[in-house]
Every structure is written in C-alpha cells, then in structure tokens.
Amino acid sequence: MTIAHLGELLASCPDDERWLMISEFLEEHRHEPRKRRVELLQKEPPPTGDDTWDALLAALAEHLAAKDGRRGPRWCEDRGLDRFWFPFNTPLARAEAIVHAPAAFRRRGVMVARNELEVA
C-alpha cells in the first residue's frame, strides 16, 4: 500500500477505523525492501478532508523516510497544524506523546508517542 492509497482510505473510512488502516500500512511497509519503501512514500496523498489527518500522513511519511536514512518527500513539507493535536487524548497518552513524539510528528503538531506507531 502506498501512502497515497492510505490517504484515500482515511478519507473514506469512519474515524474509529483510521488507526486500523494506519497499522495495516505500517505492517506492510515494514516488510518491503528498503528501495520499495522509499517509493511507497513519494506520491502525495489527496486531502482527507481533515487537516489533522493530512498532517499525520506528512509526519508519517517523513518519519518512515528518516528511519531509512532518507529525507521525507517534498509534498509533506507544507502540511502541519497551528495547534497541537493529540489523537489519543487521555492524560497518560498526552504525557507519553509530549515526551516521546518523534520529531517529524512534533514538528507538525501531531502529538503521538513513538510506541503508538509500532506494529506488533
């Protein structure tokens, strides 16, 4: 699955299924060869209709590219939020995100702890 396809799925699925789609993307991405992983991030996803999820997609693309020692795609540079967004909005999740959000997410105002991005 490409990140562009993930964006299409996020635009069309209910909120309670979006993290499932992200986990499936992360699982598939993890098993691809390094060269293919870079290709999966290049095409810009269409807008989801929600700036928070658009910023999350950009953060995810930059974060995954950085894990492979690469710069994020150019399309993700302009996506970000003016206010912090905590997708997991409990006191513990907020504290974890403040301390452990990866740089790509923090820079865009998407406060997600690194462990929320790990697939078992």
N, C-alpha and C positions, 0 to 999 in steps of 0.2 A: 504494500500500500504506500502510495506517495503522500507527502504532507498536503498536497493539493486535494487529493481524494479525501483525506481525513477532514479537511476544511469543509468539503461538500457534505460529508456525513454529519459533521457537527451542526451545519446549517439546517439539516433536515430532521434531526432526531430530538426527542424530548430531553430536557435538562438532566433528568435522572439517568440517562443512558450515555451522556457525553464522556464521562470518565471511563466507562467501559470501552468506548471507541478509542480513547487515548491509550488505554492499557494494551489493547489489541495492536495498535500501531507500534507502540514501544516494543512489544514482544516480537513482532515481525521484523522491525528494524534491527533489533539486536542480533538476529540470526543471519542477516545479509552480509555478504563480503564488504569490506571497507569501501571499495570503489563504488559499489552499488549503493551503499548507504548515503554517500555524498549526492548521488543522482536523485535519490528519493526526496531530497530537501530542496532541490533547485527551483521547481515550478511554484510560482506564488499561488497560494490557495485563494479562492474567491472569498469575498467578505461573508462572514457567517450571519451578519445582521446584528451582532453584539460585539462591541469594541473590546470587551473583556476577553472573549474567546479568540478574537483576532490577535490581540496582544499575546495571549498564551501560545498560539501557534507560532508566532515570531520568536518568542522566547525558547520554545521547544526546538525549533529549527537551529537557532544559534547554539543552544546548549548541546545538542547532539553533534553538530559540526565540530564544536570545540573538543568534545570527547574524542573525536578522531583527528585532533590536531589541525583543524581547518577553521577558517573564518566562516561565519554564517552567511547565507545568501543575501544579496543586496536587497531583496524585497522586504526583508524583515527589519531593516534599519529604521523605517519610518513608523513602525507600529509600536505604540506604547500607551500608557494610561496617565492621566493627570493626577489620579488619586490611587492609593494602594487598593488592591483587590485581594481579598482572602477567600479563595474558593471553598476552603474548609474553615468555616467561621465558628470555631469553638475556642474558648480561652487557651486550651492546650495547643490546638493546631495553630492558632495565631502566634503563640510564643515560639513554637517549633519553626514556623515559617520565617519569623523575624531573625532568628539565629541561623537557620540552615538553608535559606533560599539560595539557589545557585545564582551567580552574577547575572546571567542572561535574563533571568526572571525578575530579579531585584531591579535591574536597570529599567525594565518596562513596567514596574509597579505590580507585577503579578507575584503575590507572596505565597509560594508553595515550597514546603520543605523538600529537600532532596529525596528523602525516603518515600515521599508520595509519588515520585517518578520512577521508582524501582519496581520492576516486574519480577514476581517470584519465579 
